[in-house]
Amino acid sequence: MPGELAAVADAIAAAYFSCLSNMGQEGPANFAALQGNPDIAVQQSRMLGEYVTIVALALQPFSTFSGEKLRLLCTGLLGAAEAIARELQAGKVTDTEARTVFSKLIVGSLRAA
């Protein structure tokens, strides 16, 4: 099962950073600029909630947490991914480094839980 967890974590990391790459350099700036629009803010909140739900479902088989605790863990992982993404966009890390570190954070979080 540990090998399976690593594969799932790698897939989650690849999906997150591929999406970021597809948005381009201007993506996060556009995302931030639209936060002032209440309708867009609601949509962004829903989108992030859906992301957390998808990740929680993918990680559930590997976790001793369930329900709200797993959702909270996945929310924290999303925060970590966003912080790593800022480092990537600032040119401080490579895409490969970002994916690898995020994947290891996922695995480490579940093993520690």
All heavy atoms as an XYZ file, in Angstrom:
820
protein
N       0.792     -1.204      0.000
C       0.000      0.000      0.000
C       0.844      1.283      0.000
O       0.431      2.258     -0.596
C      -0.978     -0.003      1.166
C      -1.889      1.141      1.022
S      -3.470      1.383      1.743
C      -4.042      0.164      2.703
N       2.036      1.319      0.636
C       2.837      2.541      0.585
C       3.191      2.968     -0.837
O       3.172      4.146     -1.141
C       4.092      2.182      1.377
C       3.660      1.109      2.301
C       2.618      0.329      1.533
N       3.488      2.010     -1.703
C       3.774      2.338     -3.101
C       2.571      2.933     -3.790
O       2.685      3.841     -4.606
N       1.380      2.435     -3.455
C       0.157      2.972     -4.045
C      -0.065      4.408     -3.588
O      -0.488      5.247     -4.374
C      -1.042      2.111     -3.661
C      -1.029      0.720     -4.250
C      -2.189     -0.112     -3.726
O      -3.236      0.457     -3.374
O      -2.034     -1.332     -3.672
N       0.181      4.675     -2.315
C       0.017      6.035     -1.804
C       0.940      6.985     -2.552
O       0.526      8.073     -2.955
C       0.286      6.102     -0.299
C       0.350      7.507      0.317
C      -0.932      8.291      0.058
C       0.648      7.413      1.805
N       2.171      6.589     -2.759
C       3.114      7.442     -3.476
C       2.629      7.721     -4.896
O       2.739      8.854     -5.383
C       4.499      6.806     -3.498
N       2.069      6.722     -5.551
C       1.555      6.915     -6.913
C       0.375      7.878     -6.924
O       0.272      8.737     -7.810
C       1.159      5.572     -7.521
N      -0.518      7.747     -5.950
C      -1.662      8.664     -5.860
C      -1.166     10.076     -5.552
O      -1.624     11.051     -6.157
C      -2.685      8.170     -4.805
C      -3.754      9.221     -4.538
C      -3.323      6.862     -5.256
N      -0.225     10.204     -4.633
C       0.333     11.516     -4.294
C       1.016     12.145     -5.507
O       0.857     13.345     -5.763
C       1.312     11.392     -3.127
N       1.756     11.346     -6.263
C       2.398     11.849     -7.480
C       1.354     12.344     -8.478
O       1.541     13.380     -9.123
C       3.250     10.762     -8.138
C       4.540     10.469     -7.393
O       4.935     11.255     -6.502
O       5.161      9.424     -7.704
N       0.259     11.613     -8.609
C      -0.802     12.014     -9.538
C      -1.459     13.321     -9.092
O      -1.749     14.197     -9.923
C      -1.841     10.905     -9.664
N      -1.703     13.459     -7.802
C      -2.300     14.693     -7.275
C      -1.361     15.864     -7.530
O      -1.790     16.936     -7.985
C      -2.621     14.543     -5.776
C      -3.769     13.551     -5.580
C      -2.943     15.898     -5.141
C      -3.976     13.122     -4.134
N      -0.079     15.689     -7.244
C       0.902     16.754     -7.451
C       1.013     17.105     -8.937
O       1.042     18.297     -9.299
C       2.265     16.340     -6.894
N       1.052     16.095     -9.781
C       1.153     16.353    -11.221
C      -0.070     17.120    -11.719
O       0.063     18.073    -12.498
C       1.302     15.036    -11.979
N      -1.246     16.733    -11.271
C      -2.469     17.411    -11.706
C      -2.474     18.873    -11.255
O      -2.811     19.768    -12.034
C      -3.698     16.675    -11.166
N      -2.109     19.117    -10.003
C      -2.117     20.487     -9.484
C      -1.158     21.372    -10.274
O      -1.523     22.452    -10.742
C      -1.751     20.516     -7.994
C      -1.827     21.915     -7.433
C      -3.019     22.401     -6.913
C      -0.727     22.768     -7.460
C      -3.109     23.705     -6.428
C      -0.811     24.065     -6.985
C      -2.003     24.525     -6.473
O      -2.081     25.821     -6.009
N       0.074     20.922    -10.447
C       1.064     21.771    -11.093
C       0.901     21.821    -12.606
O       1.286     22.804    -13.236
C       2.481     21.398    -10.637
C       2.723     21.834     -9.221
C       2.694     20.928     -8.177
C       2.913     23.168     -8.912
C       2.863     21.334     -6.864
C       3.077     23.594     -7.597
C       3.057     22.672     -6.575
N       0.286     20.820    -13.197
C      -0.050     20.902    -14.628
C      -1.105     21.973    -14.854
O      -1.022     22.754    -15.809
C      -0.560     19.554    -15.144
O       0.476     18.621    -15.190
N      -2.091     22.009    -13.976
C      -3.132     23.034    -14.063
C      -2.507     24.418    -13.923
O      -2.818     25.331    -14.690
C      -4.193     22.789    -12.997
S      -5.535     23.993    -13.026
N      -1.631     24.567    -12.971
C      -0.955     25.845    -12.758
C      -0.167     26.242    -14.001
O      -0.217     27.389    -14.448
C      -0.023     25.741    -11.546
C       0.711     27.019    -11.156
C      -0.271     28.040    -10.594
C       1.785     26.702    -10.140
N       0.534     25.288    -14.581
C       1.322     25.543    -15.782
C       0.422     25.958    -16.945
O       0.756     26.864    -17.713
C       2.110     24.288    -16.149
O       2.801     24.477    -17.353
N      -0.740     25.323    -17.055
C      -1.670     25.653    -18.135
C      -2.234     27.066    -18.007
O      -2.588     27.679    -19.005
C      -2.816     24.640    -18.191
C      -2.357     23.286    -18.677
O      -1.335     23.164    -19.335
N      -3.098     22.257    -18.335
N      -2.322     27.574    -16.766
C      -2.828     28.931    -16.550
C      -1.813     29.977    -16.990
O      -2.171     31.108    -17.282
C      -3.168     29.164    -15.076
C      -4.396     28.448    -14.622
S      -5.002     28.936    -12.992
C      -3.565     29.161    -11.992
N      -0.541     29.612    -16.994
C       0.499     30.558    -17.377
C       0.854     31.499    -16.239
O       0.247     31.475    -15.169
N       1.808     32.350    -16.486
C       2.298     33.289    -15.466
C       1.210     34.248    -14.994
O       1.192     34.670    -13.851
C       3.482     34.095    -16.006
C       4.777     33.313    -16.109
C       5.320     32.926    -14.756
O       5.276     31.773    -14.367
N       5.832     33.890    -14.025
N       0.306     34.606    -15.895
C      -0.717     35.581    -15.528
C      -1.894     34.967    -14.770
O      -2.715     35.684    -14.192
C      -1.238     36.315    -16.771
C      -2.000     35.451    -17.746
C      -1.128     34.575    -18.651
O       0.097     34.709    -18.671
O      -1.710     33.723    -19.345
N      -1.993     33.653    -14.729
C      -3.117     32.982    -14.083
C      -3.346     33.397    -12.641
O      -4.455     33.826    -12.290
N      -2.347     33.283    -11.777
C      -2.554     33.665    -10.379
C      -2.908     35.144    -10.200
O      -3.701     35.495     -9.342
C      -1.218     33.331     -9.717
C      -0.656     32.248    -10.574
C      -1.075     32.608    -11.970
N      -2.338     36.009    -11.042
C      -2.665     37.433    -10.952
C      -4.136     37.653    -11.314
O      -4.842     38.423    -10.647
C      -1.764     38.247    -11.867
N      -4.597     36.983    -12.349
C      -6.005     37.089    -12.729
C      -6.898     36.538    -11.621
O      -7.930     37.121    -11.295
C      -6.277     36.341    -14.036
C      -5.654     37.026    -15.225
O      -5.401     38.216    -15.205
N      -5.397     36.263    -16.267
N      -6.500     35.414    -11.073
C      -7.253     34.770     -9.990
C      -7.390     35.745     -8.816
O      -8.470     35.933     -8.267
C      -6.517     33.491     -9.579
C      -7.300     32.543     -8.744
C      -8.266     31.721     -9.304
C      -7.072     32.437     -7.382
C      -8.980     30.819     -8.528
C      -7.779     31.540     -6.594
C      -8.737     30.727     -7.180
N      -6.292     36.384     -8.446
C      -6.294     37.323     -7.326
C      -7.123     38.563     -7.647
O      -7.882     39.051     -6.806
C      -4.868     37.719     -6.972
N      -7.003     39.074     -8.862
C      -7.736     40.279     -9.242
C      -9.242     40.054     -9.202
O     -10.003     40.955     -8.853
C      -7.308     40.729    -10.638
N      -9.664     38.856     -9.530
C     -11.091     38.555     -9.556
C     -11.681     38.307     -8.174
O     -12.891     38.239     -8.023
C     -11.350     37.345    -10.464
C     -11.086     37.600    -11.947
C     -11.169     36.292    -12.731
C     -12.049     38.626    -12.510
N     -10.840     38.202     -7.154
C     -11.321     37.967     -5.794
C     -12.233     39.091     -5.314
O     -13.063     38.877     -4.446
C     -10.145     37.819     -4.823
C      -9.332     36.571     -5.027
C      -9.786     35.436     -4.156
O     -10.246     35.654     -3.059
N      -9.652     34.228     -4.641
N     -12.092     40.292     -5.857
C     -12.915     41.408     -5.440
C     -14.359     41.315     -5.913
O     -15.230     41.995     -5.380
N     -14.616     40.475     -6.887
C     -15.968     40.295     -7.399
C     -16.661     39.227     -6.559
O     -16.223     38.077     -6.541
C     -15.903     39.875     -8.872
C     -17.254     39.642     -9.485
O     -18.150     39.056     -8.879
N     -17.395     40.085    -10.730
N     -17.758     39.559     -5.867
C     -18.407     38.592     -4.975
C     -18.855     37.308     -5.680
O     -18.729     36.222     -5.120
C     -19.605     39.354     -4.418
C     -19.330     40.789     -4.652
C     -18.403     40.870     -5.826
N     -19.344     37.435     -6.902
C     -19.785     36.242     -7.633
C     -18.611     35.330     -7.966
O     -18.702     34.113     -7.845
C     -20.515     36.636     -8.922
C     -21.827     37.351     -8.653
O     -22.441     37.087     -7.599
O     -22.238     38.175     -9.495
N     -17.514     35.938     -8.367
C     -16.311     35.164     -8.691
C     -15.729     34.551     -7.421
O     -15.278     33.403     -7.427
C     -15.261     36.040     -9.412
C     -15.811     36.551    -10.745
C     -13.961     35.285     -9.606
C     -16.102     35.466    -11.772
N     -15.735     35.292     -6.330
C     -15.209     34.775     -5.059
C     -15.984     33.536     -4.623
O     -15.391     32.551     -4.159
C     -15.259     35.843     -3.979
N     -17.302     33.552     -4.802
C     -18.122     32.382     -4.460
C     -17.738     31.201     -5.358
O     -17.578     30.072     -4.887
C     -19.631     32.710     -4.584
C     -20.478     31.448     -4.543
C     -20.050     33.670     -3.487
N     -17.573     31.458     -6.642
C     -17.203     30.388     -7.578
C     -15.823     29.826     -7.246
O     -15.612     28.617     -7.272
C     -17.244     30.908     -9.020
C     -16.919     29.863    -10.057
C     -17.848     28.664    -10.008
O     -19.024     28.760     -9.670
N     -17.326     27.503    -10.330
N     -14.878     30.701     -6.924
C     -13.535     30.244     -6.572
C     -13.570     29.406     -5.298
O     -12.885     28.382     -5.202
C     -12.581     31.433     -6.408
C     -12.237     32.095     -7.714
C     -11.414     33.351     -7.539
O     -11.414     33.974     -6.486
N     -10.718     33.739     -8.588
N     -14.379     29.817     -4.335
C     -14.518     29.055     -3.095
C     -15.093     27.665     -3.378
O     -14.615     26.662     -2.835
C     -15.403     29.815     -2.115
O     -15.574     29.074     -0.940
N     -16.085     27.606     -4.229
C     -16.663     26.304     -4.619
C     -15.628     25.429     -5.313
O     -15.537     24.236     -5.051
C     -17.858     26.508     -5.549
C     -19.102     26.951     -4.859
C     -20.271     26.995     -5.842
N     -21.399     27.628     -5.207
C     -22.207     28.471     -5.805
N     -22.035     28.785     -7.074
N     -23.217     29.010     -5.152
N     -14.868     26.049     -6.216
C     -13.856     25.299     -6.957
C     -12.807     24.716     -6.002
O     -12.435     23.543     -6.114
C     -13.182     26.212     -7.982
C     -12.137     25.529     -8.836
S     -11.367     26.648    -10.028
C     -10.518     27.781     -8.948
N     -12.355     25.522     -5.051
C     -11.372     25.030     -4.086
C     -11.978     23.939     -3.202
O     -11.319     22.951     -2.879
C     -10.823     26.178     -3.238
C     -10.010     27.215     -4.017
C      -9.632     28.381     -3.120
C      -8.790     26.595     -4.666
N     -13.232     24.102     -2.820
C     -13.916     23.070     -2.044
C     -14.027     21.765     -2.809
O     -13.846     20.679     -2.241
N     -14.307     21.859     -4.095
C     -14.382     20.653     -4.927
C     -13.019     19.985     -5.038
O     -12.913     18.757     -5.006
C     -14.939     20.992     -6.305
C     -16.416     21.309     -6.281
C     -16.959     21.747     -7.625
O     -16.326     21.475     -8.655
O     -18.036     22.376     -7.632
N     -11.972     20.806     -5.167
C     -10.615     20.262     -5.221
C     -10.312     19.475     -3.941
O      -9.821     18.346     -3.995
C      -9.583     21.383     -5.420
C      -8.162     20.888     -5.345
C      -7.547     20.352     -6.462
C      -7.445     20.926     -4.148
C      -6.246     19.874     -6.396
C      -6.150     20.452     -4.074
C      -5.556     19.926     -5.196
O      -4.277     19.437     -5.119
N     -10.621     20.066     -2.800
C     -10.373     19.409     -1.516
C     -11.158     18.099     -1.434
O     -10.628     17.075     -0.988
C     -10.714     20.354     -0.340
C     -10.761     19.607      0.988
C      -9.695     21.488     -0.272
N     -12.392     18.098     -1.889
C     -13.211     16.883     -1.878
C     -12.603     15.798     -2.752
O     -12.525     14.627     -2.345
C     -14.648     17.201     -2.347
O     -15.230     18.129     -1.422
C     -15.498     15.954     -2.417
N     -12.156     16.160     -3.949
C     -11.555     15.188     -4.864
C     -10.288     14.584     -4.253
O     -10.074     13.370     -4.289
C     -11.252     15.842     -6.231
C     -12.566     16.150     -6.957
C     -10.340     14.965     -7.085
C     -12.410     17.072     -8.146
N      -9.450     15.437     -3.682
C      -8.207     14.954     -3.064
C      -8.528     14.064     -1.866
O      -7.921     13.002     -1.689
C      -7.285     16.134     -2.679
C      -6.101     15.663     -1.851
C      -6.802     16.848     -3.934
N      -9.490     14.462     -1.047
C      -9.863     13.652      0.119
C     -10.364     12.273     -0.313
O     -10.007     11.262      0.303
C     -10.926     14.372      0.947
N     -11.158     12.225     -1.360
C     -11.644     10.930     -1.850
C     -10.488     10.060     -2.346
O     -10.474      8.846     -2.111
C     -12.669     11.132     -2.965
C     -14.028     11.650     -2.513
C     -14.884     12.036     -3.728
C     -14.745     10.621     -1.653
N      -9.530     10.674     -3.012
C      -8.382      9.921     -3.515
C      -7.503      9.399     -2.383
O      -6.929      8.305     -2.473
C      -7.550     10.794     -4.457
N      -7.419     10.157     -1.294
C      -6.530      9.788     -0.186
C      -7.216      8.960      0.899
O      -6.547      8.372      1.740
C      -5.915     11.047      0.429
C      -5.011     11.855     -0.499
C      -4.511     13.111      0.193
C      -3.847     11.010     -1.009
N      -8.531      8.906      0.888
C      -9.288      8.197      1.926
C      -8.788      6.766      2.175
O      -8.629      6.374      3.332
C     -10.782      8.180      1.566
C     -11.643      7.427      2.579
C     -11.614      8.064      3.966
O     -11.933      9.226      4.112
N     -11.217      7.314      4.963
N      -8.513      5.984      1.125
C      -8.062      4.606      1.384
C      -6.740      4.499      2.145
O      -6.425      3.450      2.696
C      -7.907      4.013     -0.025
C      -8.729      4.872     -0.911
C      -8.690      6.240     -0.297
N      -5.985      5.580      2.184
C      -4.666      5.563      2.814
C      -4.649      6.277      4.158
O      -3.590      6.399      4.780
C      -3.639      6.222      1.882
C      -3.661      5.676      0.491
C      -4.305      6.363     -0.536
C      -3.091      4.450      0.209
C      -4.335      5.851     -1.819
C      -3.128      3.923     -1.071
C      -3.751      4.629     -2.091
N      -5.791      6.780      4.593
C      -5.834      7.636      5.769
C      -6.581      6.994      6.929
O      -7.564      6.300      6.730
C      -6.527      8.962      5.405
O      -6.603      9.797      6.534
N      -6.098      7.284      8.139
C      -6.847      6.892      9.329
C      -7.889      7.959      9.654
O      -8.763      7.727     10.470
C      -5.903      6.724     10.541
O      -5.209      7.954     10.755
C      -4.910      5.597     10.292
N      -7.773      9.114      9.019
C      -8.757     10.181      9.176
C      -9.923      9.937      8.236
O      -9.775      9.296      7.198
C      -8.160     11.544      8.831
C      -7.208     12.101      9.845
C      -6.432     13.191      9.523
C      -7.078     11.574     11.114
C      -5.555     13.747     10.431
C      -6.204     12.108     12.039
C      -5.440     13.199     11.693
N     -11.055     10.504      8.580
C     -12.192     10.498      7.678
C     -12.980     11.773      7.896
O     -12.700     12.552      8.814
C     -13.073      9.269      7.919
O     -13.606      9.295      9.225
N     -13.955     11.994      7.058
C     -14.842     13.133      7.221
C     -14.133     14.458      7.341
O     -13.241     14.794      6.556
N     -14.528     15.215      8.358
C     -14.034     16.578      8.544
C     -12.530     16.631      8.792
O     -11.845     17.548      8.320
C     -14.790     17.243      9.698
C     -14.488     18.706      9.868
C     -14.837     19.565      8.659
O     -15.690     19.174      7.834
O     -14.220     20.645      8.528
N     -11.981     15.656      9.500
C     -10.533     15.665      9.758
C      -9.745     15.495      8.466
O      -8.738     16.175      8.249
C     -10.153     14.567     10.753
C     -10.540     14.890     12.167
C     -10.055     13.811     13.113
C     -10.447     14.129     14.546
N      -9.982     13.116     15.477
N     -10.194     14.599      7.601
C      -9.503     14.399      6.324
C      -9.679     15.627      5.437
O      -8.735     16.056      4.771
C     -10.012     13.142      5.611
C      -9.325     12.817      4.288
C      -7.820     12.661      4.469
C      -9.928     11.566      3.683
N     -10.857     16.216      5.448
C     -11.087     17.421      4.662
C     -10.157     18.540      5.130
O      -9.552     19.250      4.326
C     -12.549     17.876      4.773
C     -12.897     19.019      3.805
C     -14.152     19.759      4.211
N     -14.013     20.481      5.462
C     -13.327     21.630      5.621
N     -12.705     22.175      4.598
N     -13.255     22.225      6.796
N      -9.998     18.674      6.431
C      -9.109     19.699      6.977
C      -7.651     19.435      6.591
O      -6.909     20.362      6.222
C      -9.265     19.787      8.495
C      -8.524     20.914      9.189
C      -8.918     22.275      8.624
C      -8.786     20.861     10.686
N      -7.238     18.185      6.654
C      -5.887     17.825      6.229
C      -5.680     18.206      4.765
O      -4.658     18.800      4.401
C      -5.637     16.329      6.432
C      -4.294     15.811      5.920
C      -3.162     16.300      6.812
C      -4.291     14.310      5.843
N      -6.639     17.886      3.922
C      -6.530     18.187      2.492
C      -6.567     19.687      2.231
O      -5.919     20.176      1.301
C      -7.617     17.463      1.710
S      -7.377     15.673      1.720
N      -7.288     20.438      3.054
C      -7.280     21.892      2.944
C      -5.879     22.420      3.249
O      -5.379     23.320      2.566
C      -8.325     22.513      3.896
O      -9.619     22.021      3.533
C      -8.309     24.025      3.838
N      -5.243     21.864      4.252
C      -3.863     22.234      4.569
C      -2.906     21.888      3.447
O      -1.993     22.669      3.125
N      -3.121     20.742      2.837
C      -2.275     20.362      1.701
C      -2.454     21.324      0.536
O      -1.479     21.680     -0.140
C      -2.591     18.924      1.261
C      -2.123     17.832      2.222
C      -2.691     16.479      1.828
C      -0.600     17.783      2.308
N      -3.685     21.766      0.312
C      -3.922     22.755     -0.743
C      -3.170     24.048     -0.432
O      -2.564     24.646     -1.321
C      -5.423     23.028     -0.894
C      -5.808     24.151     -1.853
C      -5.293     23.884     -3.262
C      -7.316     24.338     -1.855
N      -3.181     24.469      0.831
C      -2.422     25.656      1.219
C      -0.935     25.483      0.944
O      -0.267     26.406      0.467
N      -0.425     24.295      1.225
C       0.984     24.014      0.939
C       1.250     24.072     -0.557
O       2.262     24.640     -0.993
C       1.368     22.642      1.500
N       0.345     23.508     -1.346
C       0.508     23.538     -2.802
C       0.517     24.974     -3.315
O       1.326     25.329     -4.192
C      -0.609     22.745     -3.472
N      -0.352     25.815     -2.755
C      -0.389     27.218     -3.172
C       0.915     27.930     -2.826
O       1.418     28.735     -3.608
C      -1.590     27.917     -2.544
C      -2.915     27.434     -3.129
C      -4.134     27.946     -2.397
O      -4.010     28.455     -1.243
O      -5.240     27.839     -2.957
N       1.478     27.634     -1.656
C       2.751     28.243     -1.259
C       3.882     27.773     -2.173
O       4.724     28.573     -2.606
C       3.067     27.913      0.197
N       3.896     26.488     -2.492
C       4.915     25.955     -3.406
C       4.744     26.575     -4.786
O       5.727     26.899     -5.463
C       4.841     24.415     -3.455
C       5.229     23.825     -2.093
C       5.735     23.863     -4.561
C       4.903     22.346     -1.947
N       3.495     26.767     -5.193
C       3.221     27.379     -6.500
C       3.795     28.798     -6.582
O       4.331     29.196     -7.624
C       1.723     27.394     -6.769
N       3.705     29.546     -5.502
C       4.284     30.895     -5.494
C       5.804     30.825     -5.675
O       6.385     31.647     -6.386
C       3.915     31.635     -4.213
C       2.461     32.079     -4.186
C       2.159     33.023     -3.035
N       2.303     32.411     -1.719
C       1.359     31.685     -1.110
N       0.201     31.471     -1.698
N       1.581     31.174      0.087
N       6.424     29.848     -5.041
C       7.876     29.668     -5.206
C       8.211     29.306     -6.650
O       9.185     29.814     -7.215
C       8.387     28.568     -4.263
C       8.281     28.924     -2.792
C       9.243     30.017     -2.392
O      10.471     29.812     -2.509
O       8.758     31.086     -1.970
N       7.389     28.455     -7.234
C       7.600     28.044     -8.624
C       7.455     29.245     -9.550
O       8.296     29.469    -10.426
C       6.596     26.940     -8.991
C       6.601     26.467    -10.446
C       7.952     25.877    -10.819
C       5.484     25.446    -10.659
N       6.417     30.021     -9.354
C       6.190     31.157    -10.241
C       7.218     32.264    -10.057
O       7.456     33.038    -10.972
C       4.771     31.666    -10.071
C       3.809     30.611    -10.595
C       2.399     31.092    -10.699
O       1.887     31.656     -9.759
N       1.796     30.854    -11.841
N       7.832     32.307     -8.894
C       8.909     33.269     -8.663
C      10.240     32.767     -9.210
O      11.246     33.471     -9.146
C       9.042     33.561     -7.168
N      10.246     31.548     -9.742
C      11.462     30.988    -10.315
C      12.439     30.450     -9.289
O      13.599     30.197     -9.591
N      11.960     30.239     -8.064
C      12.842     29.766     -6.999
C      13.004     28.252     -6.989
O      13.942     27.741     -6.377
C      12.327     30.237     -5.642
C      12.353     31.747     -5.490
C      11.800     32.176     -4.162
C      11.827     33.685     -4.019
N      11.265     34.109     -2.729
N      12.080     27.533     -7.615
C      12.153     26.074     -7.729
C      11.711     25.679     -9.130
O      11.048     26.451     -9.827
C      11.260     25.354     -6.678
C      11.711     25.672     -5.266
C       9.801     25.692     -6.864
N      12.078     24.481     -9.526
C      11.635     23.967    -10.820
C      10.291     23.255    -10.663
O       9.873     22.928     -9.538
C      12.648     22.961    -11.393
O      12.655     21.789    -10.548
C      14.051     23.554    -11.496
N       9.644     23.000    -11.776
C       8.393     22.271    -11.760
C       8.587     20.882    -11.138
O       7.764     20.447    -10.324
C       7.839     22.139    -13.191
C       6.484     21.491    -13.220
O       5.504     22.126    -12.792
O       6.403     20.322    -13.658
N       9.665     20.234    -11.477
C       9.944     18.908    -10.928
C      10.123     18.972     -9.419
O       9.589     18.132     -8.684
C      11.201     18.299    -11.589
O      10.959     18.194    -12.998
C      11.529     16.938    -11.015
N      10.851     19.963     -8.940
C      11.023     20.121     -7.490
C       9.686     20.381     -6.800
O       9.404     19.794     -5.753
C      11.984     21.273     -7.189
C      13.422     20.990     -7.566
C      14.300     22.222     -7.521
O      13.830     23.335     -7.840
O      15.482     22.067     -7.159
N       8.864     21.235     -7.398
C       7.558     21.552     -6.809
C       6.696     20.303     -6.705
O       6.102     20.027     -5.659
C       6.857     22.623     -7.647
N       6.634     19.535     -7.778
C       5.822     18.309     -7.786
C       6.345     17.302     -6.765
O       5.567     16.687     -6.041
C       5.823     17.682     -9.176
C       5.064     18.473    -10.198
C       5.245     17.885    -11.590
N       4.723     18.774    -12.599
C       3.857     18.407    -13.529
N       3.422     17.175    -13.583
N       3.424     19.282    -14.423
N       7.655     17.143     -6.722
C       8.255     16.163     -5.819
C       7.998     16.531     -4.365
O       7.597     15.681     -3.556
C       9.774     16.057     -6.080
O       9.969     15.623     -7.431
C      10.434     15.081     -5.128
N       8.201     17.789     -4.015
C       8.008     18.218     -2.632
C       6.539     18.095     -2.236
O       6.222     17.617     -1.140
C       8.546     19.654     -2.416
C       8.084     20.220     -1.092
C      10.067     19.646     -2.495
N       5.622     18.507     -3.111
C       4.203     18.407     -2.783
C       3.798     16.947     -2.599
O       3.092     16.599     -1.652
C       3.346     19.094     -3.850
C       1.881     19.133     -3.501
C       1.444     19.484     -2.233
C       0.934     18.829     -4.448
C       0.090     19.521     -1.917
C      -0.427     18.865     -4.150
C      -0.841     19.209     -2.876
N       4.275     16.078     -3.459
C       3.968     14.651     -3.331
C       4.484     14.104     -2.003
O       3.775     13.382     -1.295
C       4.578     13.875     -4.500
O       4.297     12.501     -4.377
N       5.696     14.485     -1.629
C       6.260     14.019     -0.352
C       5.491     14.587      0.841
O       5.340     13.912      1.868
C       7.743     14.357     -0.281
C       8.592     13.517     -1.227
C      10.057     13.789     -1.059
C      10.893     12.988     -2.027
N      10.780     11.555     -1.882
N       5.003     15.807      0.733
C       4.174     16.381      1.798
C       2.880     15.576      1.971
O       2.444     15.332      3.101
C       3.820     17.833      1.493
C       4.873     18.873      1.842
C       4.481     20.233      1.275
C       5.053     18.957      3.339
N       2.286     15.181      0.875
C       1.065     14.379      0.932
C       1.337     13.057      1.638
O       0.647     12.682      2.592
C       0.500     14.136     -0.485
C       0.006     15.449     -1.104
C      -0.639     13.106     -0.445
C      -0.296     15.355     -2.592
N       2.359     12.361      1.174
C       2.701     11.061      1.753
C       3.049     11.211      3.238
O       2.571     10.468      4.095
C       3.850     10.384      0.969
C       4.357      9.146      1.686
C       3.392     10.041     -0.441
N       3.899     12.175      3.552
C       4.308     12.382      4.937
C       3.138     12.745      5.842
O       3.062     12.275      6.983
N       2.228     13.553      5.347
C       1.055     13.947      6.142
C       0.191     12.749      6.471
O      -0.291     12.611      7.596
C       0.230     14.986      5.373
O       0.952     16.175      5.229
N       0.002     11.885      5.501
C      -0.847     10.713      5.757
C      -0.159      9.691      6.640
O      -0.812      9.050      7.463
C      -1.284     10.078      4.444
C      -2.307     10.920      3.671
C      -2.664     10.251      2.357
C      -3.566     11.138      4.483
N       1.135      9.557      6.505
C       1.849      8.603      7.364
C       1.903      9.090      8.804
O       1.910      8.307      9.732
C       3.254      8.360      6.824
C       3.215      7.533      5.556
C       4.579      7.107      5.118
N       4.473      6.276      3.929
C       5.405      6.181      3.018
N       6.557      6.837      3.154
N       5.249      5.410      1.967
N       1.929     10.423      8.980
C       1.988     10.987     10.332
C       0.624     11.020     11.007
O       0.547     11.105     12.228
C       2.555     12.411     10.268
N      -0.422     10.950     10.199
C      -1.790     11.058     10.763
C      -2.234      9.773     11.423
O      -1.855      8.701     11.125
C      -2.769     11.430      9.641
